[in-house]
Amino acid sequence: MAQEPQLDRDILCCSMCQDLLKDPVTIPCGHSFCMDCINGFWEEKNSYSCPQCAKAFSPRPALEKNTILAVLVEDRKKQKELEVSRQNIQGRIQDREKDVKLLQQEVKAINGSADKAVEHSEKTFTELIRLIQKRSSDVKQQVRAKQETEESRVKDLQEKLEQEIAELKRKDAELKTLSHTENHNQFLHDYPTMSALSESTSSIHIRPLRYFEDVTAAVSEARDKLQDVLLSQPEPETRADFLRYSQDITLDPNTAHRCVLLSEGNRKAGGIGYPQACSTHPDRFTRWRQVLSTESLTGRHYWEVERSGRKVSVAVSYKNINRAGEAVFRFGRNDTSWALDLDYTYEFWFHNGPIPVSGPRSSRIGVYLDHSAGILSFYSVSETMTLLHRVQTTFTQPLYAGVNLVHNGDEAEFCKLKQTEVI
């Protein structure tokens, strides 16, 4: 803070309290003081003199406010408040300038890191391309070498066969000539002198045209693995991310148990207490009130199920799940399906038994599937998305969405989702 000018201090400050005058008054000698300061001084001394020049007064002078000094003091209090405000502003400016410099440093660090990442990526991919090209060249050479070997083998066999054919033709001509000999004695004389047939070349077995299928399979497998690494995408984090993979699900009437009533364009399933008249179909569930989707699911998909009632299971399943009898054919009670049971509590089921699941209760459940990565996740969906349970496994077949309705009146509806939808 700048030092106050001495003239201002002499005029506007009280010589007794050394502060700006408060309710300034001027006594007959011309000196000014705070009203409280001069009154307190006179009452303490029980006499009326000037604290500054010691001039005595009698009787006690009447004190009146010095309006001019009061205005000057008030102005001074404002020129001080202003100074404090300016100092605060300047302090904030300095703080913000420091923040700007920090942000500039962060941008510089980001750019530097990005440049290094790009440089490293380019270098790595260049090396990878070089390795792939070298491996491609090696594979080509190996294939061509194998080709020459196989071709040479076949040509050797071909030459042997052609030699054998020539010998057989010559022998056939000799026998033909001998057969036309009319002199019996001459025939008996010449026959024993004929050369015996050489041993025949072993039977030729043509191999199936699969000489290089092992190479093709190995290269394809390497390509698939490389694609999995290079083209893999991070898991979604926000609901907007999940909605990018939204999948419309409809239910297959041919799989629905007779006590499952479909509606809303086969998107909604309800448990009823009486069997419907339905055609006999090998895909129909006959014991549990279950139904599977029409759509097979591979790749990445996200869908949501709105449920109501006492107990509903939200599931995915292979198509070859058994459809009749036994408790183990209920969703999640076998090794061909995965299910989240929704009751007063949550339980995840797969094969051998339940896993208790904690999380906020919600009428809507989100399901995320990344088939190739073997990821299956269940979410409680309300104002936010909360992960309830995540499965990491290997899926060997396409999956189908499904629901199980345990009690009469239980309902589950596969929601229509849009990428712009907001909860």
C-alpha positions as CSV (number, residue, x, y, z in Angstrom):
1,M,0.0,0.0,0.0
2,A,1.3,3.5,-0.9
3,Q,2.4,5.7,2.0
4,E,-0.1,8.5,2.8
5,P,1.2,12.0,2.0
6,Q,2.4,13.8,5.2
7,L,0.1,16.8,4.5
8,D,-3.0,14.5,4.4
9,R,-1.9,12.9,7.7
10,D,-1.4,16.4,9.3
11,I,-4.8,17.7,8.2
12,L,-7.1,14.6,8.2
13,C,-5.7,12.6,11.1
14,C,-6.5,13.1,14.8
15,S,-3.3,13.8,16.7
16,M,-4.7,11.9,19.7
17,C,-5.8,8.6,18.1
18,Q,-3.5,8.9,15.1
19,D,-6.3,7.8,12.8
20,L,-8.6,9.5,10.3
21,L,-10.8,12.0,12.0
22,K,-14.2,10.6,13.2
23,D,-16.9,13.3,13.5
24,P,-14.2,16.0,13.3
25,V,-14.6,19.1,15.5
26,T,-12.4,22.2,15.7
27,I,-11.8,23.9,19.0
28,P,-11.2,27.7,19.4
29,C,-7.4,27.4,19.0
30,G,-8.0,26.0,15.5
31,H,-6.8,22.5,16.1
32,S,-9.2,19.6,15.1
33,F,-9.8,16.3,16.8
34,C,-12.3,13.4,16.8
35,M,-15.3,14.4,18.8
36,D,-15.0,11.4,21.1
37,C,-11.3,12.0,21.5
38,I,-11.5,15.6,22.7
39,N,-14.6,15.0,24.9
40,G,-12.8,12.0,26.5
41,F,-9.7,14.1,27.1
42,W,-11.6,16.9,28.7
43,E,-13.6,14.6,30.9
44,E,-10.5,12.8,32.0
45,K,-8.5,16.0,32.8
46,N,-11.6,17.8,34.2
47,S,-10.2,21.0,32.5
48,Y,-10.6,22.4,29.0
49,S,-7.3,22.9,27.1
50,C,-6.0,21.9,23.7
51,P,-4.1,18.5,23.8
52,Q,-1.9,19.8,21.0
53,C,-1.0,23.5,22.0
54,A,-2.1,23.4,25.7
55,K,-4.2,26.6,25.3
56,A,-6.9,26.6,28.1
57,F,-10.5,27.6,27.6
58,S,-13.1,28.7,30.0
59,P,-15.9,28.0,30.0
60,R,-15.9,24.7,28.1
61,P,-16.2,25.4,24.4
62,A,-19.2,24.2,22.5
63,L,-18.2,21.5,19.9
64,E,-19.6,21.6,16.5
65,K,-18.9,19.3,13.6
66,N,-16.4,20.6,11.1
67,T,-18.3,19.8,7.9
68,I,-15.4,20.6,5.5
69,L,-13.0,18.3,7.3
70,A,-15.8,15.7,7.5
71,V,-16.2,15.8,3.7
72,L,-12.4,15.6,3.2
73,V,-12.2,12.7,5.7
74,E,-15.1,10.9,3.9
75,D,-13.4,11.4,0.6
76,R,-10.1,10.1,2.0
77,K,-11.9,7.0,3.3
78,K,-13.3,6.5,-0.2
79,Q,-9.7,7.4,-2.2
80,K,-8.4,4.4,0.8
81,E,-11.4,2.0,-0.1
82,L,-10.6,2.6,-3.7
83,E,-7.0,1.8,-3.1
84,V,-7.9,-1.4,-1.3
85,S,-10.2,-2.4,-4.1
86,R,-7.5,-1.7,-6.7
87,Q,-5.0,-3.7,-4.6
88,N,-7.5,-6.6,-4.5
89,I,-8.1,-6.3,-8.2
90,Q,-4.4,-6.1,-8.9
91,G,-3.8,-9.1,-6.6
92,R,-6.5,-11.1,-8.5
93,I,-4.9,-10.0,-11.8
94,Q,-1.6,-11.3,-10.6
95,D,-3.2,-14.6,-9.5
96,R,-5.0,-15.0,-12.8
97,E,-1.9,-14.2,-14.7
98,K,-0.1,-16.9,-12.8
99,D,-3.1,-19.2,-13.6
100,V,-2.8,-18.3,-17.3
101,K,0.9,-19.1,-17.2
102,L,0.1,-22.4,-15.6
103,L,-2.5,-23.1,-18.2
104,Q,0.0,-22.1,-20.9
105,Q,2.5,-24.5,-19.4
106,E,-0.1,-27.2,-19.3
107,V,-1.0,-26.6,-23.0
108,K,2.7,-26.8,-23.8
109,A,3.0,-30.0,-21.8
110,I,-0.1,-31.4,-23.6
111,N,1.3,-30.5,-27.0
112,G,4.7,-31.9,-26.1
113,S,3.1,-35.1,-24.8
114,A,0.9,-35.3,-27.9
115,D,3.9,-34.7,-30.2
116,K,5.9,-37.4,-28.4
117,A,2.9,-39.8,-28.6
118,V,2.5,-39.1,-32.4
119,E,6.2,-39.5,-33.0
120,H,6.3,-42.7,-31.0
121,S,3.2,-44.0,-32.7
122,E,4.5,-43.2,-36.1
123,K,7.8,-44.9,-35.3
124,T,6.1,-47.9,-33.8
125,F,3.7,-48.3,-36.7
126,T,6.6,-47.9,-39.1
127,E,8.4,-50.7,-37.3
128,L,5.2,-52.7,-37.3
129,I,4.7,-52.2,-41.0
130,R,8.3,-53.1,-41.6
131,L,7.9,-56.3,-39.5
132,I,4.7,-57.1,-41.3
133,Q,6.3,-56.5,-44.7
134,K,9.3,-58.7,-43.7
135,R,7.0,-61.4,-42.4
136,S,5.0,-61.2,-45.6
137,S,8.2,-61.6,-47.6
138,D,9.2,-64.5,-45.4
139,V,5.9,-66.2,-45.8
140,K,6.0,-65.6,-49.5
141,Q,9.4,-67.2,-49.8
142,Q,8.4,-70.1,-47.6
143,V,5.3,-70.6,-49.7
144,R,7.3,-70.4,-53.0
145,A,9.9,-72.8,-51.6
146,K,7.2,-75.2,-50.6
147,Q,5.6,-74.8,-54.0
148,E,8.9,-75.7,-55.7
149,T,9.4,-78.7,-53.5
150,E,5.9,-80.0,-54.1
151,E,6.1,-79.2,-57.8
152,S,9.4,-81.1,-58.1
153,R,7.9,-84.0,-56.2
154,V,5.0,-84.1,-58.6
155,K,7.2,-83.8,-61.7
156,D,9.4,-86.7,-60.5
157,L,6.3,-88.8,-60.1
158,Q,5.1,-87.7,-63.5
159,E,8.4,-88.7,-65.2
160,K,8.3,-92.1,-63.5
161,L,4.8,-92.6,-64.7
162,E,5.6,-91.5,-68.2
163,Q,8.6,-93.9,-68.2
164,E,6.4,-96.7,-66.9
165,I,3.8,-96.0,-69.6
166,A,6.5,-96.0,-72.3
167,E,7.8,-99.4,-71.0
168,L,4.3,-100.8,-70.8
169,K,3.6,-99.7,-74.4
170,R,6.8,-101.2,-75.6
171,K,6.0,-104.4,-73.8
172,D,2.5,-104.4,-75.2
173,A,3.9,-104.0,-78.7
174,E,6.3,-107.0,-78.2
175,L,3.5,-109.1,-76.9
176,K,1.3,-108.1,-79.8
177,T,4.0,-109.1,-82.3
178,L,4.6,-112.4,-80.5
179,S,0.9,-113.1,-80.5
180,H,0.9,-112.9,-84.3
181,T,3.7,-115.5,-84.6
182,E,2.2,-118.4,-86.6
183,N,5.1,-120.8,-86.0
184,H,4.3,-122.6,-82.7
185,N,8.0,-123.6,-82.2
186,Q,9.1,-120.1,-82.8
187,F,6.6,-118.7,-80.2
188,L,7.8,-121.2,-77.6
189,H,11.3,-120.2,-78.3
190,D,10.8,-116.4,-78.2
191,Y,8.4,-116.1,-75.2
192,P,10.8,-117.1,-72.5
193,T,13.4,-114.6,-73.7
194,M,11.0,-111.6,-73.3
195,S,12.0,-109.3,-70.4
196,A,9.9,-109.3,-67.3
197,L,7.9,-106.2,-66.3
198,S,9.5,-103.8,-63.9
199,E,7.8,-103.2,-60.6
200,S,4.9,-100.8,-61.0
201,T,5.0,-97.3,-59.4
202,S,3.0,-97.2,-56.2
203,S,-0.5,-95.8,-56.5
204,I,-0.7,-92.1,-56.7
205,H,-3.0,-90.4,-54.2
206,I,-3.9,-86.8,-55.1
207,R,-3.9,-84.7,-52.0
208,P,-6.9,-82.4,-51.3
209,L,-6.2,-79.0,-52.6
210,R,-5.3,-77.7,-49.2
211,Y,-1.6,-77.4,-49.4
212,F,-1.4,-73.9,-47.9
213,E,-4.5,-73.7,-45.9
214,D,-2.5,-73.8,-42.7
215,V,-0.6,-70.7,-43.9
216,T,-3.8,-68.9,-44.8
217,A,-5.4,-69.8,-41.4
218,A,-2.3,-68.6,-39.5
219,V,-2.2,-65.3,-41.4
220,S,-5.9,-64.7,-40.9
221,E,-5.5,-65.4,-37.2
222,A,-2.7,-62.9,-36.9
223,R,-4.9,-60.4,-38.8
224,D,-7.8,-60.9,-36.4
225,K,-5.5,-60.5,-33.4
226,L,-4.0,-57.3,-34.8
227,Q,-7.4,-55.9,-35.5
228,D,-8.5,-56.6,-32.0
229,V,-5.5,-54.7,-30.7
230,L,-5.5,-51.8,-33.2
231,L,-9.2,-51.3,-33.6
232,S,-10.4,-51.8,-30.0
233,Q,-12.5,-49.0,-28.5
234,P,-12.6,-48.0,-24.9
235,E,-15.6,-48.9,-22.9
236,P,-18.4,-46.3,-22.8
237,E,-18.4,-44.1,-19.7
238,T,-21.4,-41.8,-20.0
239,R,-25.0,-42.6,-21.0
240,A,-24.5,-40.7,-24.3
241,D,-21.5,-43.1,-25.0
242,F,-23.7,-46.1,-24.3
243,L,-26.5,-44.8,-26.5
244,R,-24.1,-44.8,-29.5
245,Y,-24.5,-48.6,-29.3
246,S,-28.3,-48.6,-28.6
247,Q,-30.0,-51.7,-30.0
248,D,-33.7,-52.1,-30.7
249,I,-34.8,-55.4,-29.2
250,T,-38.0,-57.2,-30.2
251,L,-39.1,-60.5,-28.7
252,D,-39.6,-63.7,-30.6
253,P,-43.1,-65.1,-30.2
254,N,-41.9,-68.6,-31.1
255,T,-39.8,-68.6,-27.9
256,A,-42.4,-67.2,-25.5
257,H,-43.8,-69.4,-22.8
258,R,-47.5,-69.9,-23.1
259,C,-48.0,-67.8,-20.0
260,V,-46.0,-64.9,-21.4
261,L,-48.1,-62.2,-23.2
262,L,-46.3,-60.1,-25.8
263,S,-47.4,-56.5,-26.6
264,E,-46.2,-53.1,-27.8
265,G,-44.9,-54.6,-31.1
266,N,-43.3,-57.6,-29.3
267,R,-41.2,-55.3,-27.1
268,K,-43.1,-55.9,-23.9
269,A,-43.6,-59.2,-22.1
270,G,-46.1,-59.8,-19.2
271,G,-46.6,-62.8,-17.0
272,I,-50.1,-64.2,-17.0
273,G,-51.7,-67.0,-15.0
274,Y,-53.3,-68.9,-17.9
275,P,-51.7,-70.6,-20.9
276,Q,-52.4,-69.1,-24.3
277,A,-53.3,-71.1,-27.4
278,C,-50.0,-71.1,-29.2
279,S,-48.5,-73.2,-32.0
280,T,-46.1,-75.9,-31.0
281,H,-42.6,-74.7,-31.8
282,P,-39.3,-76.3,-30.9
283,D,-37.9,-72.9,-29.7
284,R,-40.7,-72.3,-27.2
285,F,-39.9,-72.4,-23.5
286,T,-42.3,-74.9,-21.8
287,R,-41.5,-74.6,-18.1
288,W,-40.3,-71.2,-17.3
289,R,-42.0,-67.9,-18.2
290,Q,-39.1,-66.9,-20.5
291,V,-38.7,-65.3,-23.9
292,L,-35.7,-64.5,-26.1
293,S,-35.1,-61.7,-28.6
294,T,-35.5,-62.1,-32.3
295,E,-32.2,-60.3,-32.9
296,S,-28.9,-62.2,-32.5
297,L,-26.2,-60.1,-30.8
298,T,-22.6,-59.9,-31.8
299,G,-20.3,-56.9,-31.6
300,R,-21.2,-54.0,-29.3
301,H,-24.8,-53.4,-28.2
302,Y,-26.6,-51.5,-25.5
303,W,-30.3,-51.8,-24.5
304,E,-32.5,-51.0,-21.5
305,V,-35.3,-52.9,-19.9
306,E,-38.1,-51.2,-17.9
307,R,-39.5,-53.7,-15.4
308,S,-42.4,-53.8,-12.9
309,G,-43.8,-56.4,-10.6
310,R,-42.3,-58.6,-8.0
311,K,-39.4,-60.4,-9.7
312,V,-38.0,-60.1,-13.2
313,S,-34.8,-61.5,-14.6
314,V,-32.9,-59.6,-17.3
315,A,-30.7,-62.0,-19.2
316,V,-28.6,-62.9,-22.3
317,S,-28.5,-66.5,-23.6
318,Y,-27.1,-68.7,-26.3
319,K,-29.8,-69.9,-28.7
320,N,-29.2,-73.5,-27.8
321,I,-30.3,-73.2,-24.2
322,N,-32.6,-76.1,-23.3
323,R,-36.3,-75.1,-23.5
324,A,-38.0,-77.7,-21.4
325,G,-38.0,-79.0,-17.8
326,E,-35.5,-78.8,-14.9
327,A,-34.7,-75.8,-12.9
328,V,-31.3,-75.6,-14.5
329,F,-32.8,-74.4,-17.7
330,R,-34.0,-71.1,-16.1
331,F,-31.9,-68.1,-17.2
332,G,-28.6,-67.9,-15.3
333,R,-28.9,-71.4,-13.8
334,N,-26.6,-73.0,-16.5
335,D,-23.5,-72.3,-18.6
336,T,-25.5,-71.0,-21.6
337,S,-27.1,-67.9,-20.1
338,W,-26.3,-65.0,-17.8
339,A,-29.0,-63.3,-15.7
340,L,-29.5,-60.4,-13.2
341,D,-32.5,-61.2,-10.9
342,L,-34.4,-58.1,-9.8
343,D,-36.4,-58.4,-6.6
344,Y,-36.1,-56.5,-3.4
345,T,-32.4,-57.2,-3.8
346,Y,-30.2,-57.9,-6.8
347,E,-28.6,-61.2,-7.6
348,F,-26.4,-62.2,-10.6
349,W,-26.7,-65.8,-11.8
350,F,-24.5,-67.9,-13.9
351,H,-24.2,-71.7,-13.8
352,N,-23.3,-72.6,-10.2
353,G,-25.1,-70.1,-8.0
354,P,-26.0,-66.5,-7.2
355,I,-23.7,-63.6,-6.6
356,P,-25.2,-60.8,-4.3
357,V,-25.2,-57.5,-6.1
358,S,-25.4,-54.1,-4.4
359,G,-26.6,-50.9,-6.0
360,P,-29.4,-48.3,-6.1
361,R,-32.8,-49.7,-6.9
362,S,-34.3,-48.6,-10.2
363,S,-37.1,-49.8,-12.4
364,R,-34.8,-49.5,-15.5
365,I,-31.8,-51.7,-16.1
366,G,-29.2,-51.0,-18.8
367,V,-27.3,-53.9,-20.4
368,Y,-24.0,-53.4,-22.3
369,L,-22.5,-56.2,-24.4
370,D,-19.2,-56.3,-26.1
371,H,-19.3,-59.7,-27.6
372,S,-15.8,-59.9,-29.1
373,A,-14.2,-58.6,-25.9
374,G,-16.3,-60.9,-23.7
375,I,-17.8,-58.1,-21.6
376,L,-21.3,-58.1,-20.2
377,S,-22.4,-55.3,-17.9
378,F,-25.6,-54.5,-16.0
379,Y,-26.4,-50.9,-14.9
380,S,-29.0,-49.3,-12.7
381,V,-30.4,-46.4,-14.8
382,S,-32.1,-43.4,-13.1
383,E,-30.7,-39.9,-13.0
384,T,-27.3,-41.5,-13.3
385,M,-25.9,-44.8,-14.4
386,T,-24.5,-47.1,-11.7
387,L,-22.7,-50.3,-12.6
388,L,-24.3,-53.3,-10.8
389,H,-22.3,-56.2,-12.1
390,R,-19.7,-56.8,-14.9
391,V,-18.8,-60.1,-16.5
392,Q,-15.5,-60.8,-18.3
393,T,-15.6,-64.1,-20.2
394,T,-15.4,-65.6,-23.7
395,F,-18.5,-65.8,-25.7
396,T,-18.5,-68.7,-28.2
397,Q,-21.8,-68.1,-29.9
398,P,-24.1,-65.2,-30.8
399,L,-26.2,-64.0,-27.8
400,Y,-29.9,-63.2,-27.5
401,A,-31.5,-60.8,-25.0
402,G,-34.1,-62.4,-22.8
403,V,-36.4,-61.9,-19.7
404,N,-37.9,-64.2,-17.1
405,L,-41.1,-63.3,-15.5
406,V,-41.4,-65.2,-12.2
407,H,-44.9,-64.1,-11.0
408,N,-48.2,-63.2,-12.5
409,G,-48.3,-59.5,-13.2
410,D,-44.5,-59.2,-13.7
411,E,-43.7,-57.1,-16.8
412,A,-40.6,-56.2,-18.7
413,E,-40.4,-53.8,-21.7
414,F,-37.4,-53.3,-24.0
415,C,-37.2,-49.5,-24.3
416,K,-36.9,-47.5,-27.5
417,L,-33.7,-45.6,-27.2
418,K,-32.3,-42.6,-29.1
419,Q,-28.9,-41.2,-28.9
420,T,-30.2,-37.8,-27.9
421,E,-32.4,-39.1,-25.1
422,V,-31.9,-37.7,-21.7
423,I,-33.0,-39.4,-18.5
